[in-house]
Each structure stands twice: as C-alpha cells, then as structure tokens.
Amino acid sequence: MARTIKEIKDSITGLFMSNAVLQAAYGFEAGAVFENEFSKVSVESILFDIVAFAIWLLESIFDNHKKEIDTALYEQKSGTPRWYRNMSLAFQYGFDLLVDSDKYDNTGYIDDQIEASKIIKYCSVKESIESNRLTIKVAGESGDALEPLDDTQITAFLQYMSEVKYAGVKLNVVNNPADKLLLNMQIYRDVLVIDQNGVSILNGDKPVEKAIRSYMKALPFDGELVLNDLIAHLRAVEGVNNANITVATSSYYNTATNSYSAFQPITVKTIPVAGYFEIENFNTVTYVV
C-alpha cells in the first residue's frame, strides 16, 4: 500500500539528518529534527517535497496496477459463477463468435455499435441445489426500466451460452417479466409538507412514490427486498413522519402457464424470481395524519 507523502518525506529527511557528512556541512547536531533546522520554503524542503510526491505517485500507480491485475485474475477464473456473469454481459446481439472461440471480432465497428449490441444490462448467476446447474437471470433495459429480452434475443443468447459454457454444465436461464409488487401501506404525513393525496405542497410531485421507485431501482439485481429497509428509506423523505406496511405481496411470472402467479405475502424479505420488481400503481398507499 502506498505510503503518504508525509511518511515518504519523513523517511527522506530522517536519512538526510542522520548523515554525518551533511551534519558537518550544514552545521546541525546529530539527532536534530529537519523541520527545526529548515523552513518549509527552503530549497531542501521543496526538493524533498517534489521527490516525496514523485515517489508517492509511483507507489500509487503500482497499487492501482496490482488492484487491476488482482481483479482481472479474480474475474477471469473460467467456469466460476462470476465468469458466467461476465460472459453473459459480454453477449453481443447480432454478432457471431470467432471460430472455436468465445470472443467476438469487432474489427470495423465503432464503440457505440459494440455497446448497443450488448443488450444484457443486468445479470446474476447462482449455483442451484442440483449439481452442475447454474441459474442465470438476465434483463435488458428500456430507458430507466428493466425489461426481459424478446423471443429473438433470448434465442440468440441461449445459443451463445451453449457455445461458451463448459461441457456438462446445465444452465437454467431466467428471462421473466418483472415480479409484481403490491404494497398496502400507510404514510404518516406532515400536513405542512404533503397533502392528503401524497402531493408535495411545495413541488407538486409525489415524493413517496418517487422514493419507492428510486429504492426499487437501487436494489441490486436479484437482490433481497427487505421491508424494514424500505420503511427506513421512506422515513427519510421530507414530509414523511412515519411509514407502516400493513401487507406486502408479490407475484411472479410462471413460464409454464404463461401467466402471473397468485400474490403471495412477504413477511420480512424476498428475492424476486425475475431478479427485479415492478410496481404497477400506488392505489394501496394511503396518507394519514
């Protein structure tokens, strides 16, 4: 880890002050402190500052280089869940792989074209209880909203994964529409800030609905929704004195029936089957005093 500039300068000045030849030349005694003998604007002090900064910069570059190498080695361990996630995010829709390779030939394409072809914006990979099976959840993006890949896109992705995956590894790819989230909740409002319909008196927007959407957006893909964390997030909204979730339920898309399941209660926390949630409306949010 890189030393601080002060630590480096102290090391240099310590050697400088302990040198017998320099002691005789400058006329200071053994054991003298550099700062007591030289001012901050002295030539010696300025030179040591420059050298210390240069050494600190070099050590920082080495630290950053080591971090990049460690990260690259960690992420490029083939066959790990992280590797499968990186390969999923690297999928380029409309591009073909090089022969006998898991790489693309992007010669002749500009960066914008390459980036636009990477349609998988969110991905999580987890090992299933069944041996040799990985569950890969994916989602694309439209504006600020997450969305599933369409039929043509997911077909291309499945073919891509079949070519790059390790032999014998079974993949369960989840590409579902968002789980639906229904929140029956009471918002205890500050009557000076929020009206009975949840509208900010000052700004004219609905801060609670905005806060819920931002919280859902900030959740890690395929991460846990913790109800207490959501309540704490809402309590920080200006004009909200308290929040109470009376009932929280969710419904996931069942690919076997091509329909959504019945809403099931959420007690403390849950992980969405699709990897992300969608709140269709806020009709079950009431504002009380």
C-alpha positions in Angstrom: 0.0 0.0 0.0 1.3 3.4 -1.0 2.7 5.5 1.9 1.5 9.0 2.4 3.6 11.9 1.1 4.4 12.9 4.7 5.6 9.4 5.5 7.9 9.4 2.5 9.3 12.9 3.2 9.9 11.9 6.9 11.8 8.9 5.7 14.0 11.0 3.3 14.6 13.8 5.9 15.4 11.2 8.5 18.2 9.8 6.4 19.3 13.3 5.5 19.6 14.4 9.1 21.4 11.2 10.2 24.2 11.6 7.6 27.4 12.7 9.3 28.8 14.4 6.2 25.7 16.6 5.9 25.7 17.3 9.6 29.2 18.7 9.2 28.4 20.6 6.0 25.2 22.2 7.4 26.4 22.5 11.0 23.5 20.8 12.7 23.9 18.3 15.5 23.2 14.6 15.4 19.6 13.9 16.3 18.4 17.3 15.1 14.9 17.5 13.5 14.7 18.6 9.9 11.7 20.9 10.5 13.6 22.7 13.3 16.6 23.3 11.0 15.0 24.1 7.6 11.9 26.2 6.8 9.1 24.9 4.6 10.1 27.2 1.8 13.8 26.3 1.9 15.3 24.7 -1.2 16.0 21.5 0.6 12.4 21.2 1.9 10.9 22.0 -1.5 13.2 19.4 -3.2 12.2 16.8 -0.7 8.5 17.6 -1.3 8.9 17.1 -5.0 10.8 13.8 -4.6 8.3 12.6 -2.0 5.3 13.4 -4.3 7.0 11.6 -7.2 7.6 8.5 -5.1 4.0 8.6 -3.7 2.7 8.9 -7.3 4.7 5.9 -8.4 3.7 3.8 -5.4 0.0 4.7 -6.0 0.4 3.6 -9.7 1.8 0.3 -8.6 -1.0 -0.1 -6.1 -3.6 0.6 -8.7 -1.9 -1.8 -11.2 -1.9 -4.5 -8.6 -5.6 -4.0 -7.9 -6.4 -4.2 -11.6 -4.4 -7.4 -12.0 -6.0 -9.0 -9.0 -9.4 -8.1 -10.2 -8.7 -9.4 -13.7 -7.4 -12.7 -12.3 -10.4 -13.0 -10.0 -12.9 -12.3 -12.7 -11.2 -14.4 -15.4 -11.2 -17.6 -13.5 -13.0 -19.7 -16.1 -16.1 -21.7 -15.0 -16.9 -19.7 -11.9 -20.3 -18.0 -11.5 -18.6 -14.6 -11.9 -17.1 -15.8 -15.2 -20.5 -16.9 -16.4 -21.9 -13.5 -15.4 -19.1 -11.7 -17.3 -19.7 -13.8 -20.3 -23.4 -13.1 -20.2 -22.8 -9.3 -20.0 -20.4 -9.6 -22.9 -23.0 -11.1 -25.2 -23.4 -9.1 -28.4 -26.7 -9.4 -30.2 -26.3 -9.7 -33.9 -22.6 -10.6 -33.8 -21.1 -14.1 -34.4 -18.3 -15.6 -32.4 -14.9 -16.3 -33.9 -14.5 -19.9 -34.9 -13.6 -22.1 -31.9 -13.6 -19.1 -29.6 -15.7 -17.3 -27.0 -14.6 -13.9 -28.4 -16.1 -11.5 -30.9 -14.3 -9.9 -33.8 -15.3 -6.3 -33.6 -13.0 -5.1 -36.3 -14.6 -2.3 -38.3 -17.3 -1.5 -35.7 -17.3 1.7 -33.7 -17.6 1.7 -29.9 -21.3 2.9 -30.0 -22.2 -0.1 -32.2 -20.5 -2.5 -30.0 -22.0 -1.1 -26.8 -25.5 -1.1 -28.4 -25.2 -4.8 -29.2 -24.7 -5.6 -25.6 -28.4 -5.9 -24.7 -28.0 -7.7 -21.4 -27.6 -4.9 -18.9 -28.3 -6.9 -15.7 -27.3 -10.4 -14.8 -26.9 -12.7 -11.8 -25.5 -16.2 -11.6 -26.1 -18.6 -8.7 -25.4 -22.2 -8.2 -28.6 -24.3 -7.9 -29.1 -27.0 -5.3 -28.9 -29.5 -8.2 -25.3 -30.3 -9.0 -23.7 -28.9 -12.2 -26.6 -26.4 -12.8 -26.3 -22.7 -12.8 -29.3 -20.3 -12.7 -28.6 -17.2 -14.8 -31.1 -14.4 -14.5 -30.9 -11.7 -17.2 -32.7 -8.5 -18.1 -32.4 -5.7 -20.6 -33.2 -2.1 -20.2 -35.6 0.4 -21.8 -35.0 3.9 -20.6 -34.9 3.7 -16.8 -36.9 0.5 -16.7 -35.7 -3.1 -16.7 -37.3 -5.4 -19.2 -36.9 -9.0 -20.4 -35.3 -9.9 -23.7 -37.7 -10.6 -26.5 -38.0 -14.1 -28.1 -35.4 -13.5 -30.8 -32.9 -12.0 -28.4 -33.2 -14.7 -25.8 -32.9 -17.4 -28.5 -29.6 -15.9 -29.7 -28.4 -15.6 -26.1 -29.2 -19.2 -25.4 -27.2 -20.3 -28.5 -24.3 -18.1 -27.4 -24.3 -19.6 -23.9 -24.4 -23.1 -25.3 -21.2 -22.4 -27.3 -19.2 -20.7 -24.5 -20.3 -22.8 -21.5 -18.3 -25.6 -20.0 -19.2 -29.1 -21.1 -21.5 -30.8 -18.7 -22.7 -27.7 -17.0 -26.5 -27.2 -17.2 -27.9 -23.7 -17.4 -31.2 -22.5 -16.2 -31.7 -19.1 -17.9 -34.4 -16.9 -16.3 -35.7 -14.1 -18.6 -39.0 -13.3 -17.0 -41.0 -10.1 -16.9 -40.7 -8.3 -13.6 -42.3 -9.7 -10.4 -45.3 -7.6 -9.5 -45.1 -5.9 -6.1 -48.2 -4.7 -4.2 -47.7 -2.6 -1.1 -50.6 -1.8 1.3 -49.1 0.9 3.4 -49.9 4.0 5.5 -47.8 7.1 5.2 -48.0 9.4 8.2 -47.5 12.8 6.6 -46.5 16.2 7.8 -49.6 18.3 6.8 -47.4 21.3 6.2 -45.4 19.5 3.5 -47.6 16.7 1.9 -51.3 16.9 1.2 -53.9 14.1 1.6 -53.1 12.8 -1.9 -49.4 12.4 -1.3 -48.5 15.5 -3.3 -45.7 17.8 -2.2 -47.3 21.2 -1.5 -44.1 22.9 -2.5 -43.0 21.0 -5.6 -46.3 19.4 -6.9 -44.7 15.9 -7.2 -45.4 12.7 -5.2 -42.2 12.3 -3.1 -43.2 8.9 -1.5 -43.9 7.3 -4.9 -40.7 8.7 -6.2 -38.8 7.4 -3.2 -40.3 3.9 -3.6 -39.3 3.8 -7.3 -35.8 5.0 -6.6 -35.4 2.4 -3.9 -36.5 -0.4 -6.3 -34.2 0.9 -8.9 -31.3 1.0 -6.5 -31.8 -2.6 -5.3 -29.1 -4.9 -6.6 -30.3 -7.1 -9.5 -31.6 -10.3 -8.0 -31.0 -8.8 -4.6 -33.3 -9.0 -1.5 -36.1 -6.7 -0.9 -36.1 -6.1 2.9 -39.3 -4.4 4.0 -37.7 -2.7 7.0 -35.1 -1.1 4.8 -37.8 0.3 2.5 -39.6 1.7 5.6 -36.3 3.3 6.7 -35.8 4.8 3.2 -39.3 6.3 3.3 -38.9 7.8 6.7 -36.0 9.9 5.3 -38.4 11.5 2.8 -39.2 15.1 3.6 -42.7 15.4 4.9 -42.9 11.7 6.0 -43.2 11.3 9.7 -43.6 7.5 9.6 -44.4 4.6 7.3 -46.3 1.4 8.0 -46.5 -1.5 5.6 -49.6 -3.4 6.6 -49.4 -6.0 3.9 -46.8 -6.6 1.2 -47.4 -9.2 -1.5 -45.7 -10.2 -4.7 -46.5 -12.2 -7.8 -44.0 -13.8 -10.3 -44.5 -14.8 -14.0 -44.9 -18.5 -14.4 -43.4 -19.6 -17.7 -45.2 -22.9 -17.5 -48.7 -21.3 -17.6 -47.6 -18.0 -19.3 -49.4 -16.1 -16.6 -48.7 -14.5 -13.2 -49.0 -16.5 -10.1 -51.3 -15.6 -7.2 -50.0 -12.8 -5.0 -48.1 -14.3 -2.0 -47.4 -12.4 1.3 -43.9 -11.1 2.0 -43.2 -11.3 5.7 -39.7 -9.9 6.2 -37.8 -10.1 2.9 -37.9 -11.8 -0.5 -35.8 -12.2 -3.7 -37.8 -11.6 -7.0 -37.9 -14.6 -9.2 -37.2 -12.4 -12.3 -34.5 -10.6 -10.4 -36.4 -7.3 -10.2 -39.7 -5.9 -9.2 -42.4 -3.7 -10.8 -45.0 -1.6 -9.0 -47.9 -1.1 -11.4 -49.7 1.5 -9.2 -49.8 3.1 -5.8 -53.6 2.8 -5.2 -53.0 0.9 -1.9 -50.9 3.7 -0.4 -52.9 5.9 1.9 -51.8 9.1 3.6 -52.8 9.7 7.2 -52.0 12.2 10.0 
